[in-house]
Amino acid sequence: MALDDLPLDRPDSPSHNPYDPEPEPKSPLRWVALVLACVVVAGLLAYWWMSRSQPTTPAAATPPPSSPVAEMAPTPEPIELPPLEESDTFIRDLVSLLSNHPALARLLASPSIVRSTTLGVIQIADGRTPTDWLRPLRPNTRIEITGDETGNITAESHARWNQVVAAIQSVSPEEAAQTYVNVKPLVDEAYAEVGQPDGSFDRTLVRAAQMLRATPDPATPPVVVRRQGYFEFEDPSFQALRPVQKQLLLLGPENRRQVLAWIDRFLRALSLE
């Protein structure tokens, strides 16, 4: 997630020997043998002919490969959870097992980790930028554009978010899914505190992902206009986007692709896709 300034054989025949004696008169027994041989040959010829005239039995059709079985969501591990009010140290320890990226450490330094994360995802699902939750990740510099009053956002401005995206990439989506399942009772408790009626945070995760995926992928870099103290998109269709979608555009195309790919893997690991 992010934030920014914008709110594949036959045998050979025996040769004739001229010194052989004259053949003896054929006996009845040899006539019988000759008749039997003819019968056998006739039978073999008949069998061959009938075999040719019969339709070939089609080979049994190979059944199509079965569809891959949907990946099962992870099941909670036997972990004793602390009370929500006392869960910060517990959450920090869990996340430190997934990654020790400094940007994540800054994010986890804030108090009320479960509550603030839950609220931040709710805000993204609603199209808002969770500025309070992600404030520790905000770059120290402002965005810059290629012109004085109008222009494209510079590559250096997009690169300000590389560290944040690298922090997300440092965590395995599958391991993150397992951690989420393990602490979900705490998340659901925090979710209920803000008055969410359905009682399950999974739906909000999916809504947040859908909100970010709905961000258009510009064919060319969008033009930004400098205003007094802020920037806005020159194209009205971009300016009409929700704040969190504008924010995602500010990450730049490559950072945006990596963030969305991570989210997709995370949701697949939870069988929410």
N, C-alpha and C positions, 0 to 999 in steps of 0.2 A: 504494500500500500504506500501511498506517498502524499506529500503536501507541498505547497509552494506559495509563491507570492500571489498567484491568482487563486482570490478567495475561490514381392520375386519362377541190288545188282544181280545185276544178273551174273551167274557164274559163267566163266568162259566155256564154250562148247569144246568137247574133247576132239583133238585133231585125228583124222582118219589115218590108221596105220596100214600101209599096202601089204604088209606081211601077215595081217590077221587072217586066220582061217575063215573059210566061207561060213556065214552064220547058219546055225542049225535051224530046221523048221520050227516055227513058233508053236509052242505048246498051248493048250487051252488055258493053263494057269497064267501064261504071259498075256493072253487076250483079256483075261479078267483084270489083271493088273493095269493093262492099258485103259480099259473102260473106266476103272476106278480113278485113274489119274485124270482122265478127261472130265469125269464128274467133279473132281476137286477143283480143276482149273475153271470149269464152267461156273461152279459155285463162287469161286473167288471173283471171277469177272462180274457175276451178277451182283455180288456184294459191293464191288467197287462202283458199278453203275448206279445202284440204288443209293449208295452214299452220296454220289454226285448229284443225284436228282432230288435229294431231300433238302429242304431249306436248312440253312445253318442255324443252329440254336443260338440265339443272341446271348452274349455273355451277361452274366448278372450285373445289373447296373451298380456302380459303386455309389453308395449313399453319400450325399454331400457332407462335407465336414460340419460337425455340429458347431453352433455358435459358441464363442468363448463364454465361459461362465463368468458372470459379473463378479468382480473382485469384492470380497467380503470386507466390511468395515472392521477396523480393529476393535477388540473388546477391552474393557477396562482392566488394567492390571491391579493386583491386590495391594493398593497403596492407601495408607491411612491419611485422609485429608485433614488439614487443620481447619479451624473456623475461618470463614471468609475474612473477618477482621484481622486475623493473624496470618494471612497466607502469603504476604509479600516475600519473606525470606524463602519459603518453600518454593514459590514460583521461580524466583531467581536461581535457586539451586537446580531446579528441573531444566530451565532453559540453558543454563551454563553447560549442561551435559550435551546439548544439541549444538551449541556454537559459543565460541568466546569472542565473537566479533565485537570490537569496541562500540560500534554504533548500537548494537543490541544492548550492551551494558549500559549505555546512556539512557536508552528507552526504559530499561528496567530499574533505573535508579529512582524514578518517580514513585511516590506512594500510591497505594490502592491500585495495584497492577491489574487485577482481575476486573475491578469495576471500570477503570478507565479504558481498558481494552474492549470490554463489552460495549461500553457507550460509544467508543470510536467506530466499531463495526456497524452499530446501529446508525450512526450519522452517515457513514458511507452508503449504506443501503438506502438511506433517505436522500442521497445526492449531495450531502453537505461535506465540507472538508473538515476532518477532525483535528483542527489546529491545536487545541489544548493537549490532546493525547500525543500528537507527533511533534510537539514543539522541540523536544530534545534532538530531533533529527534535522531540524531546519538548517539549511546552509547559512554560513556567515555572510555571504555576499548576495547582492541583489542580481536579478536577471539583467542581461544586456541585450540590445538588439543591434542589427547591422546598420541602421540608419539613425539619424538624429531624432526624428519624430515618429517615423514608421519604419518597419523592416522585419526581418525574421529573427527569431531568437538565436543567439550565437551558439556554436557547438560547445564553447566553454561554459555557457549557462546550463546546457543540458548535462554537462559533465559534473556539475555541482552535486548531482544526485547519484553519481556512480557508486559512492561509498554506501549509500543507503540501499541501493539495489544489490550490491555485493553482500551486505548484511543479510538480506532476504535469501539470496542464493546460497549463503553459507549454511543454511538450515535445510536438512532433508525434508521435503514435503511429507513423506511417509512417516518420518519420526515425529514431525510436528503434529500429524493427524493422531498418532498414538498418544502424544502428550495431551492434546485437546480432549480426547476421550477420557483420559485419566482424571482430568480436572474439571470435566463438564458439570458435575454437581455444583461446583463453586460458580461456574459461569452461569448456570441456570438460576442460581440464587441471586446473583447480581442482576441478571436479566429481569427477574421478577420484581426486583426493587424499583426498576424504572417504569414499572406498570405495563410491561408487554403482556398482552392477554393470552397468546398461544402457549406460553410456558416453555417453548423449545427454542434454543438459539440457532439450531441448524437452519431453519427457514431464513433467518436473518443473514446468515453466512451466504446462502445462495443468492438472496436479494442483493447483497453487497457485490458479489461477483458479477451478477447480471448488470448492475449499474455500471461497473467499470468496463465490462465487455461492450456495452452499448456506446462507448466513446468512439467516435469515428476515427479512421486511420487516414489522415490527409495524404493525397497523392503528391502534393508539394508542400513544403514548409509553410504554415499559415503566417500571414502578416499580422504583426502586433502593432498597436498604436500606443504611444506614450501619452498618458494623461497626467494630470497634476497629482503626483504621489502614488500612481498605480498604472497598470497596463491593461489593455483590453484587446480582444481580437477584432480585426477589421471586418472579417466575414461575419455577417449577422447570424448564420447558422452555427458557427463556433461560439459566438458570444451568447447564444441562447442555451448553450449546454449547461448542465448542472455544475455547480462549483467544483465538486470532486472530479468531474470529467475534464474540466478545464485544467485542473491541477495535474491530471494524468498526462495531458498533452504536453505540459511543461517539462516532463521528464525526458522527452526526446524519443524517437521511434524505437531505438534499440533497447533502452531501459524499459520502455513501456511493454515491448514484446516479452522481455524476461520476467517482468512482474506478472503479467497475465498468464504466462506459461506456468509459473510457480503456483499461482492460484488454482489453475486447472488441475495440476497434479495433486494438490492438497485436497481439493473436493473429490477427485476420483478415489483417493486413498480412503476417504470417509464414505464412499459409495453415495455421495450426494450429487453425482453427475449421471 
